[in-house]
Amino acid sequence: MSPASAVVASTLTPEGVAPPAIELRSIDKSFGPVHANCDVSLSIAKGSITGIIGENGAGKSTLMSILYGLYTADGGEIRIGGELAHIRNPHDAITAGIGMVHQHFMLVDTFTVLENVALGVEQGAILKRGFAAARRELERLAHEYGLRVDPDAIVGELPVGDQQRVEILKALYRGATVLILDEPTAVLTPQETDQLFCILEALKTRGTTVILITHKLREIMAVTDAVYVMRHGRIVARRRTAETGREELAELMVGRKVRLNLQKTTFTPGAPALVVEGVGLRDSRGVKVLEDINFTVRAGEIVGIAGVSGNGQSELLEVLAGIRPLKAGRIIVGGREITPGSPADPAAMRTLGVGHVPEDRHRYGMVGAFNACETSILGYHNETPFRKRCLHDHAIMADHCASLMERYDVRPRQPYLKSANFSGGNQQKLILARELARQPKILLVGQPTRGVDIGAIEFINRQLIAIRDAGCAILLVSVELDEVMSLADRILVMYGGRIVGEVPGDTADERTLGLMMTNSWPGVARPDATAMS
Amino acid sequence: MLAGAFVAASVAAVTASAWLALGAAILIAVALALLHGVACITYRGNQVVSGVAINILVSGLTIVFGMAWFQRGGQTPPLPPDARFMPIEWPGASALHGVPLVGPVYADLISGHNMLVYLALLAVPLTYWVVNDTRFGLRLRAVGESPLAVDTAGISVAWLRYRAVLICGVLTGIAGAYLSIAQNAAFSRDMTAGQGYIALAAMIFGKWRPLPALGACLMFGLLDAIAIRLQGVRLGGFGEVPVQFIQVLPYVLTVALLAGFIGKATAPRAIGVPYEKEH
């Protein structure tokens, strides 16, 4: 391990006279060949909200996992309140007053709120007394911070925002004075996000130190006092939030200028390419997942579907891609009418000119154990020129893959590297490349930039706009409102399996969409009439 | 269970002490459980593979050792009553035997079983209490649902799971000893006859809850009893029903019932899944 060689000077500046709540010095961590944290030093003032931003894979989560004892650092030291701390496991971290709200909640779904909060700090071998104490404490916390959750509710049945509150309660109940939140807003609606920020402010005024890990600049600007920027496992900058702006932070994050506003040519829609009429779907329990869905996507148009995840968007995409059989209504695409009586499977959909970039690329988009050139022809593997009689022509496949990699900037450019070994952004670029290579007339795209770093996001978005301009009809499903708003020419909002609203892309604002997504917009009484244009 | 049965019968045959035999059965079962634990918890192996391997191993080893030690084709020598757990007659059972209704119930149903049977019955409320009302139970349930939540709560997942496996070893040891030195008076090859799997089936039937699991066990017991009673019985038109046909009934019903009921039973989510911390 190299000694402190390139410590960014600003990270060593003390935050006043009192010792910082948390101080990390020269933290190092490698996973095999990947150097996840490299000589990371930072100092976080007591009672502040500090943001740590960086692209996916910049090392933010690893750093916080080290602080919370989930990983052990290869080198460096942790100081809490000025004192050297040895944190070998989460138990040590909890004892030191550190609490963490993970991106994926660490809750037992079948337990009640009370059981989840008490787990690990039961106060005695018999539960009864400890539970009574926990109930009183929850009552107090609810009162003090506005963190109200029914202690007897089953956690798995609570909305996501409430589950997150349970996580915060868990940390506070364990006496946390430092609270780490890892991408806390990824699963929240805008309204829930605002509520979370209120809670964070309340925590701050009562002296709790908050560390917020995110890659959303809006959140950094909204709540933090100071912000650290990470890139490639290193801290590259520290700023006071008041003295910086989104543009500067974005630049620091990616290391070059990023245009936050995509430049889009004016939209000139052509003939309808995809017509969906009265599509409905029930799941295995008979619950309606999709109900009376009607819309049209025209050539040269991007239609975005916004919604909190789990409101039928995924199912809609799967129906349109042919993965789920159509049960009600009809779809007109590529001059063919698809009805429950004459269904089309994914292969048939492809021949009709439908390309699909699935939401869950690991499950539907690729095979991790296959190498890149195999992934680059999946779904088209039986077509010429990849098939030579009954065998694959590997030379052609590799050439094809190499040219896709070149055109779509997939790195590293190694057709024989295992797909799983590419980063999320490069996997996504490869899948997008594969679908676009066939020049589809209609492209279905689910969460195109999920788990993708900012540089790749920009590239992918540009590609989508380019093929729109070339006359492709695009249906875009994303839970990232920013993305839908900046890409889509028209936005449909889904809630509870129905389309509850439609907004033109250029006049859409987050508040309106957020209200529609939570079904609290006054105008959503007409669920589908506006969807046909 | 099989190892427990064999070791219990062997120790009982040599020492003539039922208690020593029970202790030895528990020890061997705990040792095998630890082996399973090392394979599945520490080395994150597949539980089914490890379980099947241990089963096959024990099935063979008990016979090999049995032949080597006792020269009876894999059986252990028949045990005298004082080397076994014998039925306990409750006070007044024989006096009440003649009384209609109360008599048979008291004398045959409540009284007249060996100690291990009462122990098994006591295990049901005990399990219920441990699982629902103690700290260990709460953590045990949590580790079956979401080990990550347990880990981040600062509790060792491996140690919890080891304790669960050890308890399993103790219980299966007792079960094995019951077969060879309480219910029967010797070990015979493969005497468990898949009853360990039936126990698994009972657990799934009972939806991982102690009281319904007891019900499931009683139902399997009833099927067994019917099978025994039906042997040699002539059914009109068929003649005597072959013994094998009757004996297969509990297993067939198990399959049928499991196929029909399993859809409603939801297993703890992380059951059988090794816990891996870093990815």
Interface residues (C-beta under 8 A of the other chain):
Chain A: F31 Y68 L70 Y71 N89 P90 H91 D92 A93 I94 T95 M100 H102 M106 L107 V108 D109 T110 F111 E115 N116 A118 L119 G120 V121 E122 G124 A125 I126 L127 K128 G130 K170
Chain B: D133 T134 R135 F136 G137 L138 R139 R141 A142 E145 S146 L148 A149 V150 D151 T152 A153 G154 I155 S156 P268 R269 K277 E278
